[in-house]
Amino acid sequence: MYAVIVTGGKQYRVEQGERLRVELLNADVGSTVELDQVLLVADGTQFKVGSPLVKGAKVSAEVLGHGRHKKVEILKFRRRKHHMKRMGHRQYFTELKITGISA
Protein backbone atom coordinates (compact mmCIF):
# COMPACT_ATOMS: atom_id res chain seq x y z
CA MET A 1 0.00 0.00 0.00
CA TYR A 2 1.28 3.45 -0.88
CA ALA A 3 0.04 7.03 -0.98
CA VAL A 4 0.98 10.31 -2.60
CA ILE A 5 0.99 13.21 -0.12
CA VAL A 6 1.63 16.95 -0.26
CA THR A 7 3.69 18.72 2.39
CA GLY A 8 5.84 21.82 2.12
CA GLY A 9 4.65 22.45 -1.44
CA LYS A 10 6.12 19.15 -2.67
CA GLN A 11 4.60 15.78 -3.47
CA TYR A 12 5.97 12.51 -2.05
CA ARG A 13 5.16 8.85 -2.74
CA VAL A 14 5.22 7.11 0.66
CA GLU A 15 4.87 3.55 1.96
CA GLN A 16 4.55 2.26 5.50
CA GLY A 17 7.91 1.97 7.29
CA GLU A 18 9.65 4.39 4.93
CA ARG A 19 11.90 7.21 6.16
CA LEU A 20 11.39 10.57 4.52
CA ARG A 21 12.91 14.05 4.71
CA VAL A 22 10.37 16.84 4.21
CA GLU A 23 10.37 20.60 4.68
CA LEU A 24 10.60 21.71 8.32
CA LEU A 25 7.48 20.92 10.35
CA ASN A 26 6.61 22.49 13.68
CA ALA A 27 6.55 19.26 15.72
CA ASP A 28 8.56 17.82 18.59
CA VAL A 29 10.94 14.88 18.15
CA GLY A 30 9.15 11.63 19.00
CA SER A 31 5.68 13.03 18.40
CA THR A 32 3.20 11.81 15.80
CA VAL A 33 1.95 13.99 12.95
CA GLU A 34 -1.08 13.44 10.71
CA LEU A 35 -0.62 14.34 7.05
CA ASP A 36 -4.13 14.79 5.66
CA GLN A 37 -3.34 16.22 2.21
CA VAL A 38 -3.45 12.89 0.36
CA LEU A 39 -3.72 12.95 -3.44
CA LEU A 40 -3.79 9.19 -4.12
CA VAL A 41 -4.07 5.94 -2.17
CA ALA A 42 -3.30 2.59 -3.80
CA ASP A 43 -3.19 -0.98 -2.50
CA GLY A 44 -2.29 -3.51 -5.14
CA THR A 45 -5.11 -3.32 -7.68
CA GLN A 46 -7.37 -0.57 -6.28
CA PHE A 47 -6.68 3.15 -6.62
CA LYS A 48 -8.41 6.08 -4.95
CA VAL A 49 -7.62 9.34 -6.69
CA GLY A 50 -8.82 12.58 -5.20
CA SER A 51 -9.99 15.72 -6.92
CA PRO A 52 -7.77 17.22 -5.61
CA LEU A 53 -7.69 15.35 -2.24
CA VAL A 54 -8.95 11.92 -1.16
CA LYS A 55 -11.68 12.46 1.44
CA GLY A 56 -11.01 10.82 4.80
CA ALA A 57 -7.50 9.66 3.90
CA LYS A 58 -4.65 10.26 6.33
CA VAL A 59 -1.01 9.31 6.63
CA SER A 60 0.44 9.13 10.13
CA ALA A 61 4.15 9.60 10.72
CA GLU A 62 6.56 9.75 13.65
CA VAL A 63 9.04 12.63 13.86
CA LEU A 64 12.58 11.21 14.07
CA GLY A 65 14.47 14.48 14.10
CA HIS A 66 15.24 17.86 12.57
CA GLY A 67 18.33 18.93 10.66
CA ARG A 68 19.82 20.76 7.71
CA HIS A 69 20.69 19.50 4.24
CA LYS A 70 24.13 19.82 2.64
CA LYS A 71 25.16 23.27 1.51
CA VAL A 72 24.13 24.41 -1.95
CA GLU A 73 26.70 26.85 -3.36
CA ILE A 74 25.61 29.72 -5.58
CA LEU A 75 28.12 31.61 -7.74
CA LYS A 76 27.23 34.71 -9.72
CA PHE A 77 29.93 35.81 -12.13
CA ARG A 78 30.12 38.52 -14.76
CA ARG A 79 33.03 38.23 -17.11
CA ARG A 80 35.30 41.24 -17.72
CA LYS A 81 33.50 43.27 -15.01
CA HIS A 82 35.53 42.31 -11.90
CA HIS A 83 32.34 40.98 -10.35
CA MET A 84 31.96 37.66 -8.56
CA LYS A 85 29.47 36.91 -5.80
CA ARG A 86 29.58 33.65 -3.83
CA MET A 87 26.70 32.53 -1.60
CA GLY A 88 25.48 29.35 0.08
CA HIS A 89 22.25 27.97 1.47
CA ARG A 90 21.33 25.09 3.79
CA GLN A 91 17.66 24.09 3.88
CA TYR A 92 16.05 22.85 7.13
CA PHE A 93 14.26 19.49 7.11
CA THR A 94 12.23 17.17 9.33
CA GLU A 95 12.87 13.45 9.11
CA LEU A 96 9.70 11.33 9.32
CA LYS A 97 8.99 7.62 9.59
CA ILE A 98 5.68 6.63 8.01
CA THR A 99 3.72 4.53 10.52
CA GLY A 100 0.35 4.12 8.82
CA ILE A 101 -1.82 4.87 5.81
CA SER A 102 -5.60 4.97 6.20
CA ALA A 103 -8.06 5.59 3.38
N, C-alpha and C positions, 0 to 999 in steps of 0.2 A: 504494500500500500504506500502511495506517495501523494504529495500535495504540492501545489504551487502557491506560494504566499508572497505578499508584498510587505516589506518593511524598509523604512529609510529611503523610499523612492526606488527601490530595486526589487526585482523578482527573483525568487529562489525556489528550486525544486528540492523538496526535503523528504526524507524517509525517517522512520522511527529508529532511534539509536545513533543518528548521524550528528556529527559536530559541525558547527556552522559559525562563521564570523560575519556579523551584521553591523550596520551602523550603530553608534553608541545608543543604548537604551538606558533610561533612568530606572534601574532596578538594582537591588542589592545582590551580592554574590551569594549563591545558594538558594535564592528565591525562585519561584515559578512564575513564568509569564505566559499569558494567553495571547496568541496571535490570531485575531479573528478576521483579518483581511485575506481570505482564501479564494483564489481564482479558479482552482481545479482540484478535484479529489478523484483519485483512480485506485482501484484495487483489482488487479488482474484484468478482467474483461469489461468491467463497468466503469463509466466515466460520469462525473457530475461536473458540468461546466457552468459557471455562474455568468450572469450578465449584469454588472461586471463581477459580483461576488456570489459565492455559494451561500445560501441562507442556512444558518444554524451550524456551519462548519467552523471548527476551531482546531488550532494546533497548539499543544502545550509544550513548553520548553523550560529547562532548568538553566539558570545563569551560572556558568562556570567561572567567568572572570571578565575583567576589562583590560584593555591594553592599547597599544599603538602599533600600526603597521610599519614596515620599513620605509625609510625616507625616499621620497620622490624628489629628484633634483630637477630644477628648472633653470635653463640658461637662455638668456636673451642676448643676442649679439648682432651688432650692426657693423658690417665691414667698412673699413676706411673712415670710420667716424670716432674712433677711440672710445667706443661704448660697449661695455659688457656688464650684464647684471646677472648675478647668480643667486638663486633662491632655493629653498627646500620646504617640504611639507610632509608632516606625518599625521595620518588620519586616525582618529580614535575608533575603537571597535569594541563590541561585546561578543564574547564567545558563548554560544548556546549549545545545549544538547537536547535534541528533540526527543521528548518522552512519550508523546501520544498524538494521534490524529483521529479526530472524530468528525463524522459527516452527518 
